[in-house]
């Protein structure tokens, strides 16, 4: 009996000697904390959704993608301001695509098509995938234009007089020699597309961050302009379909470049 009572006394003393801090007491009352946390999170979600509905994606950097502090010191000499005026953007689309060009794309896609990945470190979206699609569409339309070009008879090689065989000819194959004699890289050179884009006022509306603000050409301005032109065609293909994008590529890019 004495041993049993001694064991019970030791257990009681051990329980009493167990430390009880404030954090332990707080964790014991789980129900109020869970209810309070769920209520605050739901209010935060509602506020975030309301703020997201009022502010379009192109106007601000998402809060979840911001670092708590800047890891690079701001350099006033490298400061670069991009266009944020929707009216200036609409004037460019009307000049480039014609009357009603500002209505061909949605507001979000219009800004996405002219945003390079160097702008805001890509946190507001960028136009790489649109440019990939637009470049393929423009390449196809260029090949078709060369295939039906009347200059094929001047570029194709003459037959060998020592050969008695007569080569097969067909009106549909007259422009086939253009695909080999004319380089697609020369036709769609970035300098040519950049010149067209500059004439349309694209330099004033593209969103990018040059490496050297004092030398835009060395920072790759021509490549950015050509890249943006491809992205606009790709955006039109996704919004309006491939037929409209092919027509825009022929009439708004290839025809001003002298290819029809």
C-alpha angles and dihedrals in degrees: 000000000000093000092050093050091047091053092050091049092052091050091051092049090048092054092048092048092053108112118245114198129179094256090055091051090049093052091051091064097062102155099066092046093051092048092048093047094049092049094050093046092051091051091049091051091051092049092048092050092049092049091047091052092051097045118052118223094248093059100061146016113258111255093230091059096053121101118227090243139009116264093196125057115239113252113205091202091059095048113132127185122205129198118276099168113112092200092058089049092051091050090055093051091049091051095045101039100026131240111351092018091131089062097053094082133039120254094256095047092048090061094039092055093058097041119102122204091247090067112097087344090286094294093130095047129268139223105245096115093043090052091050091056094042093051092054091051092049092048092053093049091048092053091049091050091050091047091057096038116125091221091077093095090059097048102043118098120257119248120259110255092211091060113088093197117101113221118235114256131193132166090238091057099048094098096043092099090062091069090063102030096047116060115225089208090061094045094050097034113160091236091059095047091044090053091053092047091050091052089054092052099253094140091069096053108035116109113221141122114237119214091225115027090194094058112036095170091057088049090061103262094156092052092049092051093049090045091052092049090055091047093054091053090048091050091051090051091055095043102037105016138256095288093060092043091051091051091050090049092052099042103032102035114017098039094053087048090056098255117124 
